[in-house]
């Protein structure tokens, strides 16, 4: 086996081991991960409008300061 073949064999072996380990996870883990993903999406849905409002407010304040300093 050449060095080039060995270098390509190591990542392939690791990917195979990862796939095998992932296939053996119990169903409770998948349920938990899906619950965490749903909670994360719910938090993002709640926080994103607030962040957008704060960013818009900061832009309006900066523009107001810029135009009032020119007067």
Secondary structure by P-SEA (a helix, b strand, c coil): ccaaaaaaaaaaaaaaaaaaaaaaccaaaaaaaaaaaaaaaaaaaacaaaaaaaaaaaaaaaaaaaaaaac
